Amino acid sequence: MNSNHLGGIQKIIPKSTWSKRIDLEDSLGVNEVAWYYSDVAQVINILTRNGYIILGGDVYQLLNNSIEVTYDNWYFNAEDNEEGIRLSEEKTKDYIESYYERFGENFIYSIVYKKI
């Protein structure tokens, strides 16, 4: 589901934030990274400010030093324009915010995006 080119976004995300990513390759075998709640809003801001539209994302649970699939996710079908970027950012932040409020801190979020 994720055609992210991580190298591309690594160039735009500050090293201090990039270093906090959670690589899902080892634990889940997927070439994706996820972010703690405390970092994900900044990542979303950087992506959308740089012309990326957020298509959706997946939620994973941190459990006893492992990462578990929750099967919770969100998807947004937006127009490839400035308004679409803005709406995708808003919907993504709303979803993550409400998830965090309901379930707490032991979750991480991967973001599916594309450059427009």
CNS distance restraints for C-alpha pairs under 8 A (distance, minus, plus):
assign (resid   1 and name CA) (resid 112 and name CA) 7.90 0.50 0.50
assign (resid   2 and name CA) (resid  32 and name CA) 7.50 0.50 0.50
assign (resid   2 and name CA) (resid 112 and name CA) 5.82 0.50 0.50
assign (resid   2 and name CA) (resid 113 and name CA) 7.84 0.50 0.50
assign (resid   3 and name CA) (resid 112 and name CA) 7.78 0.50 0.50
assign (resid   3 and name CA) (resid 114 and name CA) 7.95 0.50 0.50
assign (resid   4 and name CA) (resid  32 and name CA) 7.59 0.50 0.50
assign (resid   4 and name CA) (resid 112 and name CA) 7.00 0.50 0.50
assign (resid   4 and name CA) (resid 113 and name CA) 6.77 0.50 0.50
assign (resid   4 and name CA) (resid 114 and name CA) 7.12 0.50 0.50
assign (resid   5 and name CA) (resid   9 and name CA) 7.14 0.50 0.50
assign (resid   6 and name CA) (resid  10 and name CA) 6.04 0.50 0.50
assign (resid   6 and name CA) (resid  32 and name CA) 7.76 0.50 0.50
assign (resid   7 and name CA) (resid  11 and name CA) 6.74 0.50 0.50
assign (resid   8 and name CA) (resid  12 and name CA) 7.48 0.50 0.50
assign (resid   9 and name CA) (resid  13 and name CA) 6.21 0.50 0.50
assign (resid   9 and name CA) (resid  47 and name CA) 7.64 0.50 0.50
assign (resid  10 and name CA) (resid  14 and name CA) 7.82 0.50 0.50
assign (resid  10 and name CA) (resid  18 and name CA) 6.79 0.50 0.50
assign (resid  12 and name CA) (resid  46 and name CA) 7.22 0.50 0.50
assign (resid  13 and name CA) (resid  17 and name CA) 6.59 0.50 0.50
assign (resid  13 and name CA) (resid  18 and name CA) 6.01 0.50 0.50
assign (resid  13 and name CA) (resid  43 and name CA) 7.01 0.50 0.50
assign (resid  13 and name CA) (resid  46 and name CA) 6.73 0.50 0.50
assign (resid  14 and name CA) (resid  18 and name CA) 6.05 0.50 0.50
assign (resid  15 and name CA) (resid  19 and name CA) 5.90 0.50 0.50
assign (resid  16 and name CA) (resid  20 and name CA) 7.12 0.50 0.50
assign (resid  17 and name CA) (resid  21 and name CA) 7.20 0.50 0.50
assign (resid  17 and name CA) (resid  39 and name CA) 7.03 0.50 0.50
assign (resid  17 and name CA) (resid  43 and name CA) 7.97 0.50 0.50
assign (resid  20 and name CA) (resid  35 and name CA) 7.27 0.50 0.50
assign (resid  20 and name CA) (resid  39 and name CA) 7.79 0.50 0.50
assign (resid  21 and name CA) (resid  33 and name CA) 6.08 0.50 0.50
assign (resid  21 and name CA) (resid  34 and name CA) 5.88 0.50 0.50
assign (resid  21 and name CA) (resid  35 and name CA) 5.34 0.50 0.50
assign (resid  21 and name CA) (resid  36 and name CA) 7.72 0.50 0.50
assign (resid  22 and name CA) (resid  33 and name CA) 5.36 0.50 0.50
assign (resid  22 and name CA) (resid  34 and name CA) 5.08 0.50 0.50
assign (resid  22 and name CA) (resid  35 and name CA) 6.10 0.50 0.50
assign (resid  23 and name CA) (resid  31 and name CA) 7.73 0.50 0.50
assign (resid  23 and name CA) (resid  32 and name CA) 6.34 0.50 0.50
assign (resid  23 and name CA) (resid  33 and name CA) 4.56 0.50 0.50
assign (resid  23 and name CA) (resid  34 and name CA) 6.57 0.50 0.50
assign (resid  24 and name CA) (resid  28 and name CA) 5.45 0.50 0.50
assign (resid  24 and name CA) (resid  29 and name CA) 6.47 0.50 0.50
assign (resid  24 and name CA) (resid  30 and name CA) 5.77 0.50 0.50
assign (resid  24 and name CA) (resid  31 and name CA) 6.50 0.50 0.50
assign (resid  24 and name CA) (resid  32 and name CA) 5.56 0.50 0.50
assign (resid  24 and name CA) (resid  33 and name CA) 5.56 0.50 0.50
assign (resid  24 and name CA) (resid  34 and name CA) 7.07 0.50 0.50
assign (resid  25 and name CA) (resid  29 and name CA) 4.30 0.50 0.50
assign (resid  25 and name CA) (resid  30 and name CA) 4.74 0.50 0.50
assign (resid  25 and name CA) (resid  31 and name CA) 5.26 0.50 0.50
assign (resid  25 and name CA) (resid  32 and name CA) 6.67 0.50 0.50
assign (resid  25 and name CA) (resid  33 and name CA) 7.97 0.50 0.50
assign (resid  26 and name CA) (resid  30 and name CA) 7.91 0.50 0.50
assign (resid  27 and name CA) (resid  66 and name CA) 7.17 0.50 0.50
assign (resid  27 and name CA) (resid  67 and name CA) 6.50 0.50 0.50
assign (resid  28 and name CA) (resid  67 and name CA) 7.56 0.50 0.50
assign (resid  32 and name CA) (resid 110 and name CA) 7.08 0.50 0.50
assign (resid  33 and name CA) (resid 110 and name CA) 5.95 0.50 0.50
assign (resid  34 and name CA) (resid 108 and name CA) 5.80 0.50 0.50
assign (resid  34 and name CA) (resid 109 and name CA) 4.92 0.50 0.50
assign (resid  34 and name CA) (resid 110 and name CA) 4.08 0.50 0.50
assign (resid  34 and name CA) (resid 111 and name CA) 7.13 0.50 0.50
assign (resid  35 and name CA) (resid  39 and name CA) 6.06 0.50 0.50
assign (resid  35 and name CA) (resid  40 and name CA) 5.35 0.50 0.50
assign (resid  35 and name CA) (resid 108 and name CA) 5.23 0.50 0.50
assign (resid  35 and name CA) (resid 109 and name CA) 5.19 0.50 0.50
assign (resid  35 and name CA) (resid 110 and name CA) 6.31 0.50 0.50
assign (resid  36 and name CA) (resid  40 and name CA) 6.02 0.50 0.50
assign (resid  36 and name CA) (resid 105 and name CA) 8.00 0.50 0.50
assign (resid  36 and name CA) (resid 107 and name CA) 6.90 0.50 0.50
assign (resid  36 and name CA) (resid 108 and name CA) 4.78 0.50 0.50
assign (resid  36 and name CA) (resid 109 and name CA) 6.57 0.50 0.50
assign (resid  37 and name CA) (resid  41 and name CA) 7.33 0.50 0.50
assign (resid  37 and name CA) (resid  96 and name CA) 7.72 0.50 0.50
assign (resid  37 and name CA) (resid 100 and name CA) 7.36 0.50 0.50
assign (resid  37 and name CA) (resid 105 and name CA) 7.09 0.50 0.50
assign (resid  37 and name CA) (resid 107 and name CA) 7.46 0.50 0.50
assign (resid  37 and name CA) (resid 108 and name CA) 6.45 0.50 0.50
assign (resid  37 and name CA) (resid 109 and name CA) 7.32 0.50 0.50
assign (resid  39 and name CA) (resid  43 and name CA) 6.55 0.50 0.50
assign (resid  40 and name CA) (resid  44 and name CA) 6.17 0.50 0.50
assign (resid  40 and name CA) (resid 109 and name CA) 7.21 0.50 0.50
assign (resid  41 and name CA) (resid  45 and name CA) 6.16 0.50 0.50
assign (resid  41 and name CA) (resid  93 and name CA) 6.91 0.50 0.50
assign (resid  42 and name CA) (resid  46 and name CA) 6.20 0.50 0.50
assign (resid  43 and name CA) (resid  47 and name CA) 6.17 0.50 0.50
assign (resid  44 and name CA) (resid  48 and name CA) 6.15 0.50 0.50
assign (resid  44 and name CA) (resid  54 and name CA) 7.91 0.50 0.50
assign (resid  44 and name CA) (resid  89 and name CA) 6.75 0.50 0.50
assign (resid  44 and name CA) (resid  93 and name CA) 7.99 0.50 0.50
assign (resid  45 and name CA) (resid  49 and name CA) 5.99 0.50 0.50
assign (resid  45 and name CA) (resid  89 and name CA) 7.61 0.50 0.50
assign (resid  46 and name CA) (resid  50 and name CA) 6.21 0.50 0.50
assign (resid  47 and name CA) (resid  51 and name CA) 6.61 0.50 0.50
assign (resid  47 and name CA) (resid  52 and name CA) 5.16 0.50 0.50
assign (resid  47 and name CA) (resid  53 and name CA) 7.45 0.50 0.50
assign (resid  48 and name CA) (resid  52 and name CA) 4.89 0.50 0.50
assign (resid  48 and name CA) (resid  53 and name CA) 6.09 0.50 0.50
assign (resid  48 and name CA) (resid  54 and name CA) 7.52 0.50 0.50
assign (resid  48 and name CA) (resid  85 and name CA) 6.18 0.50 0.50
assign (resid  48 and name CA) (resid  86 and name CA) 7.44 0.50 0.50
assign (resid  48 and name CA) (resid  89 and name CA) 6.82 0.50 0.50
assign (resid  51 and name CA) (resid  85 and name CA) 7.42 0.50 0.50
assign (resid  51 and name CA) (resid 115 and name CA) 5.89 0.50 0.50
assign (resid  51 and name CA) (resid 116 and name CA) 5.93 0.50 0.50
assign (resid  52 and name CA) (resid  85 and name CA) 6.92 0.50 0.50
assign (resid  52 and name CA) (resid 113 and name CA) 6.23 0.50 0.50
assign (resid  52 and name CA) (resid 114 and name CA) 5.34 0.50 0.50
assign (resid  52 and name CA) (resid 115 and name CA) 4.27 0.50 0.50
assign (resid  52 and name CA) (resid 116 and name CA) 5.89 0.50 0.50
assign (resid  53 and name CA) (resid  78 and name CA) 7.98 0.50 0.50
assign (resid  53 and name CA) (resid  80 and name CA) 7.31 0.50 0.50
assign (resid  53 and name CA) (resid  84 and name CA) 7.03 0.50 0.50
assign (resid  53 and name CA) (resid  85 and name CA) 4.79 0.50 0.50
assign (resid  53 and name CA) (resid  88 and name CA) 6.37 0.50 0.50
assign (resid  53 and name CA) (resid  89 and name CA) 7.60 0.50 0.50
assign (resid  53 and name CA) (resid 113 and name CA) 5.50 0.50 0.50
assign (resid  53 and name CA) (resid 114 and name CA) 5.53 0.50 0.50
assign (resid  53 and name CA) (resid 115 and name CA) 6.31 0.50 0.50
assign (resid  53 and name CA) (resid 116 and name CA) 6.75 0.50 0.50
assign (resid  54 and name CA) (resid  76 and name CA) 7.41 0.50 0.50
assign (resid  54 and name CA) (resid  85 and name CA) 6.93 0.50 0.50
assign (resid  54 and name CA) (resid  88 and name CA) 5.28 0.50 0.50
assign (resid  54 and name CA) (resid  89 and name CA) 6.40 0.50 0.50
assign (resid  54 and name CA) (resid  92 and name CA) 7.31 0.50 0.50
assign (resid  54 and name CA) (resid 111 and name CA) 7.03 0.50 0.50
assign (resid  54 and name CA) (resid 112 and name CA) 5.99 0.50 0.50
assign (resid  54 and name CA) (resid 113 and name CA) 4.40 0.50 0.50
assign (resid  54 and name CA) (resid 114 and name CA) 6.79 0.50 0.50
assign (resid  55 and name CA) (resid  75 and name CA) 5.80 0.50 0.50
assign (resid  55 and name CA) (resid  76 and name CA) 5.17 0.50 0.50
assign (resid  55 and name CA) (resid  77 and name CA) 6.58 0.50 0.50
assign (resid  55 and name CA) (resid  78 and name CA) 7.54 0.50 0.50
assign (resid  55 and name CA) (resid  88 and name CA) 6.96 0.50 0.50
assign (resid  55 and name CA) (resid 111 and name CA) 7.77 0.50 0.50
assign (resid  55 and name CA) (resid 112 and name CA) 5.37 0.50 0.50
assign (resid  55 and name CA) (resid 113 and name CA) 5.16 0.50 0.50
assign (resid  55 and name CA) (resid 114 and name CA) 7.28 0.50 0.50
assign (resid  56 and name CA) (resid  73 and name CA) 7.19 0.50 0.50
assign (resid  56 and name CA) (resid  74 and name CA) 5.03 0.50 0.50
assign (resid  56 and name CA) (resid  75 and name CA) 4.07 0.50 0.50
assign (resid  56 and name CA) (resid  76 and name CA) 5.59 0.50 0.50
assign (resid  56 and name CA) (resid  92 and name CA) 6.86 0.50 0.50
assign (resid  56 and name CA) (resid 111 and name CA) 6.13 0.50 0.50
assign (resid  56 and name CA) (resid 112 and name CA) 5.18 0.50 0.50
assign (resid  56 and name CA) (resid 113 and name CA) 7.10 0.50 0.50
assign (resid  57 and name CA) (resid  73 and name CA) 5.52 0.50 0.50
assign (resid  57 and name CA) (resid  74 and name CA) 5.54 0.50 0.50
assign (resid  57 and name CA) (resid  75 and name CA) 6.65 0.50 0.50
assign (resid  57 and name CA) (resid 109 and name CA) 6.81 0.50 0.50
assign (resid  57 and name CA) (resid 110 and name CA) 5.30 0.50 0.50
assign (resid  57 and name CA) (resid 111 and name CA) 4.39 0.50 0.50
assign (resid  57 and name CA) (resid 112 and name CA) 5.10 0.50 0.50
assign (resid  58 and name CA) (resid  71 and name CA) 7.32 0.50 0.50
assign (resid  58 and name CA) (resid  72 and name CA) 6.10 0.50 0.50
assign (resid  58 and name CA) (resid  73 and name CA) 4.29 0.50 0.50
assign (resid  58 and name CA) (resid  74 and name CA) 6.72 0.50 0.50
assign (resid  58 and name CA) (resid 109 and name CA) 5.76 0.50 0.50
assign (resid  58 and name CA) (resid 110 and name CA) 5.26 0.50 0.50
assign (resid  58 and name CA) (resid 111 and name CA) 6.82 0.50 0.50
assign (resid  59 and name CA) (resid  69 and name CA) 7.11 0.50 0.50
assign (resid  59 and name CA) (resid  70 and name CA) 6.09 0.50 0.50
assign (resid  59 and name CA) (resid  71 and name CA) 7.03 0.50 0.50
assign (resid  59 and name CA) (resid  72 and name CA) 5.47 0.50 0.50
assign (resid  59 and name CA) (resid  73 and name CA) 5.81 0.50 0.50
assign (resid  59 and name CA) (resid 107 and name CA) 6.63 0.50 0.50
assign (resid  59 and name CA) (resid 108 and name CA) 5.83 0.50 0.50
assign (resid  59 and name CA) (resid 109 and name CA) 4.76 0.50 0.50
assign (resid  59 and name CA) (resid 110 and name CA) 6.56 0.50 0.50
assign (resid  60 and name CA) (resid  67 and name CA) 6.41 0.50 0.50
assign (resid  60 and name CA) (resid  68 and name CA) 5.60 0.50 0.50
assign (resid  60 and name CA) (resid  69 and name CA) 4.93 0.50 0.50
assign (resid  60 and name CA) (resid  70 and name CA) 5.35 0.50 0.50
assign (resid  60 and name CA) (resid  71 and name CA) 7.81 0.50 0.50
assign (resid  60 and name CA) (resid  72 and name CA) 7.82 0.50 0.50
assign (resid  60 and name CA) (resid 107 and name CA) 5.51 0.50 0.50
assign (resid  60 and name CA) (resid 108 and name CA) 5.25 0.50 0.50
assign (resid  60 and name CA) (resid 109 and name CA) 6.33 0.50 0.50
assign (resid  61 and name CA) (resid  67 and name CA) 5.65 0.50 0.50
assign (resid  61 and name CA) (resid  68 and name CA) 5.03 0.50 0.50
assign (resid  61 and name CA) (resid  69 and name CA) 6.43 0.50 0.50
assign (resid  61 and name CA) (resid  70 and name CA) 6.32 0.50 0.50
assign (resid  61 and name CA) (resid 106 and name CA) 5.83 0.50 0.50
assign (resid  61 and name CA) (resid 107 and name CA) 4.41 0.50 0.50
assign (resid  61 and name CA) (resid 108 and name CA) 6.33 0.50 0.50
assign (resid  62 and name CA) (resid  66 and name CA) 5.82 0.50 0.50
assign (resid  62 and name CA) (resid  67 and name CA) 4.81 0.50 0.50
assign (resid  62 and name CA) (resid  68 and name CA) 6.37 0.50 0.50
assign (resid  62 and name CA) (resid 106 and name CA) 5.24 0.50 0.50
assign (resid  62 and name CA) (resid 107 and name CA) 5.70 0.50 0.50
assign (resid  62 and name CA) (resid 108 and name CA) 7.28 0.50 0.50
assign (resid  63 and name CA) (resid  67 and name CA) 6.07 0.50 0.50
assign (resid  63 and name CA) (resid  68 and name CA) 6.79 0.50 0.50
assign (resid  63 and name CA) (resid 106 and name CA) 7.42 0.50 0.50
assign (resid  74 and name CA) (resid  92 and name CA) 7.67 0.50 0.50
assign (resid  74 and name CA) (resid  95 and name CA) 7.36 0.50 0.50
assign (resid  76 and name CA) (resid  88 and name CA) 6.49 0.50 0.50
assign (resid  76 and name CA) (resid  91 and name CA) 7.62 0.50 0.50
assign (resid  78 and name CA) (resid  84 and name CA) 4.88 0.50 0.50
assign (resid  78 and name CA) (resid  85 and name CA) 7.46 0.50 0.50
assign (resid  78 and name CA) (resid  87 and name CA) 7.40 0.50 0.50
assign (resid  78 and name CA) (resid  88 and name CA) 6.66 0.50 0.50
assign (resid  79 and name CA) (resid  83 and name CA) 7.41 0.50 0.50
assign (resid  79 and name CA) (resid  84 and name CA) 4.78 0.50 0.50
assign (resid  79 and name CA) (resid  85 and name CA) 7.89 0.50 0.50
assign (resid  80 and name CA) (resid  84 and name CA) 5.77 0.50 0.50
assign (resid  80 and name CA) (resid  85 and name CA) 7.23 0.50 0.50
assign (resid  80 and name CA) (resid 116 and name CA) 6.15 0.50 0.50
assign (resid  81 and name CA) (resid  85 and name CA) 6.30 0.50 0.50
assign (resid  81 and name CA) (resid 116 and name CA) 7.39 0.50 0.50
assign (resid  82 and name CA) (resid  86 and name CA) 6.26 0.50 0.50
assign (resid  83 and name CA) (resid  87 and name CA) 6.11 0.50 0.50
assign (resid  84 and name CA) (resid  88 and name CA) 5.94 0.50 0.50
assign (resid  85 and name CA) (resid  89 and name CA) 6.15 0.50 0.50
assign (resid  86 and name CA) (resid  90 and name CA) 6.26 0.50 0.50
assign (resid  87 and name CA) (resid  91 and name CA) 6.06 0.50 0.50
assign (resid  88 and name CA) (resid  92 and name CA) 5.99 0.50 0.50
assign (resid  89 and name CA) (resid  93 and name CA) 6.12 0.50 0.50
assign (resid  90 and name CA) (resid  94 and name CA) 6.08 0.50 0.50
assign (resid  91 and name CA) (resid  95 and name CA) 6.11 0.50 0.50
assign (resid  92 and name CA) (resid  96 and name CA) 6.23 0.50 0.50
assign (resid  93 and name CA) (resid  97 and name CA) 5.86 0.50 0.50
assign (resid  94 and name CA) (resid  98 and name CA) 6.11 0.50 0.50
assign (resid  95 and name CA) (resid  99 and name CA) 6.09 0.50 0.50
assign (resid  96 and name CA) (resid 100 and name CA) 6.02 0.50 0.50
assign (resid  96 and name CA) (resid 109 and name CA) 7.89 0.50 0.50
assign (resid  97 and name CA) (resid 101 and name CA) 6.20 0.50 0.50
assign (resid  98 and name CA) (resid 102 and name CA) 6.14 0.50 0.50
assign (resid  99 and name CA) (resid 103 and name CA) 5.93 0.50 0.50
assign (resid  99 and name CA) (resid 104 and name CA) 7.54 0.50 0.50
assign (resid 100 and name CA) (resid 104 and name CA) 4.84 0.50 0.50
assign (resid 100 and name CA) (resid 105 and name CA) 6.49 0.50 0.50
assign (resid 100 and name CA) (resid 107 and name CA) 7.86 0.50 0.50
